[in-house]
Amino acid sequence: MSLEEFLHNLQFDINRANQPSWEVDWDDAPLPYKLYRGLQAVPLSTEVPLSLPEGQPPLQPPLERIGHFLWYVYGITGVSQSVHPDEYQEEEDYPIHSYRRFAPSGGALYPNELYLYLKLNDLPHGIYHYDAAHHRLVLLREGNFDSYLERALGNRCDISSCFATAFVSTRFWKNFFKYNNFSYRLQGLDAGVVTGQLLETAKRFGFESGVYVQFLDSAVNRLLGLSEEEENVYAVIPLSVTATNWAGTGMGRTVTDEELCGELPALPVEHYERSEKVREFPRLLAVNEASKIHSTGDFHVLGKQPDFRTGEKEIHLPEIESYTYDFVEACKNRHSPEMDFVMERVSQERLSTLLKLATHSYAFRSDIENVYVGKENRVSIYGCLYNVEGIPNGAYAYDSDRHSLREIGTGDYRLQLQSGLSLDNVNLLQVPLCLHIIGNKNHYQDALGYRGYRIMQMEAGMLVQRLLLATSAAGFGGHPLLGFDTKLTDEIYKLDSEDRTTLIQIPIGPYREKAWMKGSLLS
């Protein structure tokens, strides 16, 4: 199977992409977080503030504030327990504990890790790993790496003016053990969700940020001391509180990863892997290797994206006065209902607020676009609506520029969507809003190569997290789903002629609380 076929099957025929006869060994599952051994650790404050008003003063943050920031981005915020019954009922049901964070993850497996290059007054400058299990920083490499990182980014950002640079990585085995090759699609989405949460949290802390998805992979991985057979960086996000040149000089000679890697010694670090047997994942390594960038001369900028189709009936949504919401409450209250959705009539104002909040907050600096993403969207929101006040039941595309819905087809699509689920874990007949994130079917492979696929999944994940926060702020629940029939939803939205496809499905609506016991880890 070629890599083109593999990526196509990830989207349209997952059974062909996965290895046959795959069985999950829960007894040998990996930890949902990475643990280093024998390295200097810096504890972080657990006195986390319970409110984060926007418009914080742009001040160089102390270590305590960095700890608060990291907890809201990727800290462990709760623990839940579920039961996986034995299929043949030969043994008693056994409990599975999940360590929850504000950013959701497929199966609560959290395949991503968070690293930081920190330059603070009360901390040795260097590369750190955020140890979520203990809420602390682990020092990996001490020193100043401004020049090294600037060159790894192609001199497209003034790193010297940034107090921190965050790195979102993916550890392949952390969800491959359950999802097999399908984990490659999940990992990109999860990395995007974490990045989206980081960007939203940065706003509340008064930090400026930009997202770089094109960089010299091996050079960045070497800086962090990562084994590329196990883990790779997916996104680099500089953070600043001062005026920063986010485009950098963009000049100078071409730099290669081989040249930069020769400047740094390898890091002889050791981490604990709970799994005694880590199975091979050659397909993931092959597509990851094909996605690497080895020279700064291979960076690209995408051109203007196509506009909406003309001639469609348009419904303008009510304008809302404010785009703000209580970020902390939205994080705390975010919930993924399954069979707990309850059908209620949805007002246009509530739908309008949800869509506006999600798309307004989605704007961010990206290195593959000359303008803020959000003005030139590469992913967008479509939806099958039912029982929304003043809007006929039907399929719609949301035009964020005009804050309107463009009608694609009318009718009740709930049964069709239900028939397309691979698992009947959500009752879509009780869901008024079934939204979908739409992206390019060829994932911009002509310009970005195989890297375009993971970039597109990441941008979908970033939008999903904004949508989930807005959903929570509106008092709804939202449950992201990948187990659906992509061909069916593409037909509903008439996407075949547009070279676009459905990336993820998110049922949204009112829900009833489960009968469960839960406790918060908030201070």
Number of C-alpha atoms within 10 A of each C-alpha: 8 9 14 12 13 21 22 16 16 19 21 17 16 16 12 15 20 18 14 9 6 11 11 13 11 12 8 13 20 22 17 20 21 21 18 17 11 9 12 11 18 16 14 21 15 15 11 16 13 9 11 15 13 16 11 12 10 13 12 17 20 12 18 15 16 16 23 20 20 21 24 22 22 25 24 23 20 16 14 14 12 11 10 11 13 11 8 6 8 8 9 9 13 10 12 11 11 16 17 20 22 25 27 23 21 17 10 15 21 25 27 29 23 23 22 23 29 24 21 16 12 10 11 14 19 19 25 24 23 26 25 21 14 13 20 21 21 22 21 22 19 13 12 16 18 17 13 18 24 18 24 25 27 26 23 19 23 21 25 17 17 24 20 25 21 22 26 20 23 23 22 23 25 26 27 24 23 18 19 23 24 22 23 24 20 23 28 24 28 28 32 29 28 28 30 27 23 22 25 23 22 20 17 17 22 20 25 21 25 20 21 19 22 25 28 27 24 23 26 23 19 21 23 23 20 20 15 17 16 13 21 25 25 26 22 23 21 25 24 24 19 14 10 18 14 20 16 15 13 12 9 9 11 12 18 20 20 13 12 19 19 11 12 13 10 14 14 8 14 12 11 12 17 14 17 10 11 15 11 13 17 11 19 22 17 11 19 18 15 13 17 17 21 19 18 20 12 15 18 13 13 14 11 12 12 10 9 11 9 8 8 14 11 17 17 14 19 14 12 12 7 9 14 13 16 15 20 19 15 19 20 16 17 22 21 20 24 16 15 19 26 17 17 15 13 19 13 16 14 18 17 18 22 23 21 23 22 22 24 16 19 24 17 19 20 20 24 19 16 14 13 16 18 19 17 18 20 19 24 19 22 22 26 27 23 25 18 18 14 10 17 15 19 19 25 25 23 24 20 18 13 11 17 19 22 21 21 18 18 14 12 17 20 21 11 14 19 18 14 17 18 12 11 13 14 18 18 25 16 20 24 25 23 23 23 25 20 24 23 20 19 18 23 18 14 9 15 20 15 22 22 19 22 24 23 24 26 27 25 28 29 25 26 28 26 24 25 28 32 30 27 26 23 18 17 22 26 29 19 22 18 17 15 20 20 20 16 15 23 17 12 19 22 15 17 12 7 11 11 18 26 28 25 22 25 21 25 25 26 23 22 11 10 9 6 7 7 9 9 10 11 14 9
